[in-house]
Amino acid sequence: MAAVGRSFYRDVLPFTAMVTMECVNVGLNTLFKAATLNGMSYHVFVVYSYSIAAFVLIPAPFVSHRSRVLPPLNFSIMSKVLLLGLIGLESAALRKRSSQAKILGTIVSLAGAFVVTLYKGPPIVFANQSQSLSLHQPLLNSTPTNPNWIVGGLLLTAEYILVPLWYIVQAQIMKEYPNELTVIFFYNVCVVAVSAAVALITEPNSSAWKLRPDIALLSILCSGLFGSFLNNAVHTWVLRLKGPVFVTMFKPLSMAIALEIKLYKVILDLETWGRAWEGSGHDLREDTLKLYETF
């Protein structure tokens, strides 16, 4: 019974937690997109969301300071936590099958990230609600709706390359100081300090910092509690149990989840329009189809 419990804790629970967090990330990204379309500043969003997470985690360093199991929070550990140290390395022996699997998994993950972010097929939806498409015309349009999609794709790919390096550094920190909440607290404090300095320069307008009871406030609260706090805590805990390779291999999963939701949304829009057209009694050539992009 004890062996089953340990297996569940070390194998099943981390896998379930990672899949759940990727689903949560997709929801948070959707909320963030809706908030930015409503005029929310990205820099202000980062400052507020990480401030919420840091505020929730304030008791963490005081509790860990009284612990007799953890090592003392000395300058060496603090410098690694605050600066994220130097990038460590994941062991890789080319002749071992485990290392070959790590390398192959990394290549496949990066290839998938490149394909999803850089491939631009013909759009079948319109972001501008004033645009419409006659049903006797082709649904596909070869004109890109956003000319900056290449830059966005490259930046997203760079993120998927740098995030695994950050996971490796964090895993090295957890080996020396195995307390997830304390590490996440100081990480959030550092992000708040850096992002606040940048935001004060990029957002000098005081109106951008005012919070109102709208979608922007909801996005900030959800991102602070479920993203900067819960998501980072779960990732750090799984890093300590399974290592950086296990955590990194779940990153492309959020893309697949978002694509599935997007496809379901398009199908639902088509079905809704089809039912409305059947009840209208209008001629097919006189109707128009409008699909609104929400992602």
N, C-alpha and C positions, 0 to 999 in steps of 0.2 A: 504493500500500500504506500509506503514511504517512497519507494522507487517510482511509482506512478505519479505521485505528487511532485517529485523533483523533475520528472520528465515533462509534466504539464507546465511547471513553472519555467523551465529553461528552453522548451521547444514550442509548445502550443501557444502559451500566453504571449511571448514576444511576437510570434507571427501574427496572431490575431490583433495585437495592439498596433503593429505597423500598418496592417491593412486598414484598420479603423482610422488611424491618423491620416492616411492618404486620402480617405474619403472625406474626412473633416477638412483637410487642406483644400480640396476641390470646392467644398461649400464656402470656405472662407474666401477663396479667390473670387467666387461668384459674387459674394457680398461686397468685396473690395471693388470689383468692376462696376457694380451698380452705384457704389458710393462715389467713385471717381467721375462717373458720368453725371452725377449730381453736383459736381464742382469741388469735391474734397481734394485737398492737397496731399500728395504722396508723402512728402517730408513731414508734414504735421501728423499724418496717420502713423508713421513709424515712431515718432516721439511719444505720442499718446498711448499707442498699443503696448509698447515695451515698458512705459512707465506704469501701466496697470499691472503688468506681470511682475515688475520689480516691487511694487507696493504689496502685492499679495505674498511675495516671498521674503519680506523683511524679517520675519521670525527665524528663517532658516539658518543664517550664520550664527545666531545666538544659541540655538538648540545644538548645532554641531559643535560649538565651542565647549559645551559641557560634556560632550560625549567622551568616554574613555576608550572607545574602540577606534575612533578616527585619529589620525596623526594631528599634531598641532598645526593650525593654519598659519604657517610661517611665511617669511618673505618669498622664499623660493616657490612655494605653491601659489601664493597670491600673484606673483609675476607671471606664472604660466596661465593662471586662470584669466587674469586681466588682459594680457597680451596674446593669449592663445599659443604662446611658446613658438618654438621652431617646428616645422612640419616633420612628423615622424614618418616611418616607412612601414608598410605591411610586408611581412616576410614572404618571400617568393623564391622557391627552389624550382627551376625550370623542369627538372626531371621528375618531380613529384606530381601525381595526378591532382592533388588538392590545389597546388599552385597553378597548374594548367587550367583548372576549372575557374579559379579566380580571374586569371588573365582573360580567358574566353568570355566569362560573364561581364567583365568590364568592357570589352570590345563590343559585345552585343548591346549592352546598355547605352554606350555612347553612340553606336550606329543608329539605334532606335531614336535617341534624342535628336540626332542630326536629321533623320528622315522626317520626323513629326514636325520639327520646328522650321526646317528649311524648305520642305516641299510645299509649293503653293499651287494647289489645283484650282480649277475654275470655280468661283463662288456660286452657290445656289441660293444665298440669302442676301438681304440688303440691310445695312445698318441705318440708312436714311429712310425714314418712314414716308417721305414724299415720293419715293421711287416705287413704281409698280411695273408689273410685267404681264403683257397680254398672254393668254393661254395658248394662242396659236403660234407664239414665238418660242424659240428654244429657251429652256430654263437656265442653261449655262451661259456664263458671261466671262470672257477671258480678260476683262479689264480689272486689275486689282483694286479693291476698295480702300486699301491703305498702302501707300507707296513705301512706308517705313517697315514693312514686314520683314525685310532681310536683316535690318539692324536689330529688330526685336528678336528674330530667330537666333542670330549670332550671340546676342547677350544672354538669351535663355540657355543656349548651349554652353556658354562660358560658365554660367551658374552651375550647370550639371557637372562641369569638370572641377570647379573650385569647391563645391559642397562636399564631395568625398574627401578632399584634402583636409577640410575643416573637421570632418568626422574622425579622421586619423589623429589629428591633434587632440581632439576632445577625448578620444579613447586613451591616449597616453596620459592625459590629466587624470582620468578616472582611475587608472591603475595606481596612481600615487595618492589621490584623495577621493575615495569612493563614496562621495555624497552628492547625489544628483541635484538636489534642491539648492545647496549652497553654490555649486558651480554655475547653475542656471541663474541664480540671483546676481552674482557678480558679472556674468555675461550680459544680462539685461541692463544692469547699471551702466556698463561700458557702452552698450548700443545707444542708450538714452543720451549719454554725454556726447558721443560723437555725432549722432543724428541731430541733437538739439543745436550743436554748433553749426552744422551745415544748414539746418532749417532756418536759423536766425538770419543767415545770409541770403538764402534763396526765397524765403517767405517773409519779407519785412512788413507786409501788410498785416495789421493786427486783426482784421476781419477774418483772415484765413485760420486763425487760431481759436475762433469762437465756436463752441459746440452747441448744436441745436438738437432737439429731439426728432431726429430724422434717420435716414438710412446710414448716414455717415457715422453717427454716434453708435448705432447698432453694430456696424462693421468694426469700429474701434474696440468696443467692449468684447465682441466675440473673438476678434483676433488677439486681444490681450489675454483673455482667459483660456481660450482653446488653442491658440496658436503659440504665442510667445511663452506662455506658462505651461499648459498641458502638453502640447506637441513637443516642445523642447525637453520637458522632463521625461516623457516617454522615450524619445530618441536617445537621451543620455543614459537612461536605465537599460535600454536594449544594447547600447554600445558597450556598457560594462559587462553584460551577460554574453553577447554574441560577437562583438567586434565590429569594426567599421565596414567590412565587406558585406555583412548581413544587412546592415542598415542602408547602405548605398544601393543595393540591388532593388530596393522598393521604390526608388525615385521615379523611374519611368511609369510606375503604376498609376500615378496621378494623371498622367497624360491619357492613358487608356480609359480611366474612369470618366474624365472630362469628355473624351470623344464619344463614349457610349451615351452619356447624358445628352450631349448635343444631338446625336443621331436620333435619340428617342424624342427630343423636342421637335425636330424637323418632321418626324413621322406623325407626331401628335398634331402639329399645325396643319399638315396635309389632310389628316383625317377630319379635323374640325372644319376646315374649309370645304371638304367634300360633302359633309353632312349639310352644311349651310347652303351649298350650291344646289343640292338635291331638293331642298325645300323651297328654293327661291323660284324655280320654274323659268329662269332666264336662259337664253341661248349661251352655249359654251363659249362662242367667239366673243361675246360681249362682256364676259366676266374678266376680272383681273385677279391675280394672285399676289398677295403681299406676305412675305415672311420676314419677321423682325429678328435681328440678331441680338441675343442676350448674353453671349459669352464674348 
